[in-house]
């Protein structure tokens, strides 16, 4: 059992100040476990699992079922009954505030549709990710990369058990989870799109190329991408552009969010198969990028990538206030300053540049440019304040 103290403390803080807290993130990432651990601090608590038919029957008249509850009310898989948000809004506005609501969802607020409008000013969102390097420890870095961050995949007793769990996750997601969200796309079509997207992991999105391959419109293909993003399967890193003379890229970069799922889509079952795969560098880049974002505790609106049509590119640009940090990710033990990083340092006026690499040492390469070992991220890269 890995204790997730930082998440638990964040949830408790949010509940003190906000009547409704929403934990959002992919299925099976540990949201329910976190909610139940937080509930231990409440004398009165009530748990609703909206995947349970009995629970749905209890909520046939939601106002009647919820209005007299006290303490903490947990509603799991809220996406199955989004109309509950309107009832929660009414209850959250009571002056005496007899209870707090902790709602859990496996889709973004945009996909849930009703939560942002119904609960504006009354709800705080916390996105829950899988295990981070800080949670599992640097000694488990290779295992976290291979198996991914989903708790059941990472903690599986054997490699085969981890692989089987991920295969079943993919099947269930396509055949059950998406239809339950009202998404009527054949599972075989979405699987094909997902697998093709895996081969573009870490690349700039080219919707026209996907549209030609599928014989569909650009807008339809873009909808597929947005669905996988809204369900936390895919990460889109938006482009940043400055008012400079260079022509800059204005399409996002796309990543499969979890390295374990990426490897399963590639059919990779162990370290040996991963080591010999042509996409190992792209896989490592996505894993290292997530490690940096988790360690710096950045918000989605602070994260970008930057590129020019002449070839200069920065894999990750993090902006908070006057701080601008640039990152390149290189699966090498002998990192060197690239021309792209020098251009980015000058054109974007970066506070600090990093080349995150697979070696064991962290050392300066030039003024404000550091070669950062992925094994030393926890010690050398401090969260932004």
Buried (B, 14 or more C-beta within 10 A) or exposed (E): EBEBEEBBEBBEEBBEEBBBBBBBBBBBBBBBBBBBBBBEEBEEBBBBBBEEEEBBEBBEEBEEBBBEBEBBBBBBBBBBBBEBBBBBBEBBEEEEEEBBBBBBBBBBBEBBBBBBEBBEEBBBBBBBBBBBBBBBEBEBBEBBBBBBBBBBBBBBEEBEBBBBBBBEBBEEBBBEBBEEBEBEBEBEEBBBBBEBBBEBBBEBBEBEEBBEEBEBEEEBBBEBBBBBBBBBBBBBBBBBBEEEEEEBBEBBBBBBBBBBBBBBBBEBBEEEBBEEBEBBBBBBBBBBBBBBBBBBBBEEEBBBBBBBEEEBBBBBBBBBEEEBBBBBBBBBEEBEBBEBBBBBBEBBEBBBBBBBBBBEEBEEBEEEBBBBBBBBBBEEBEEBE
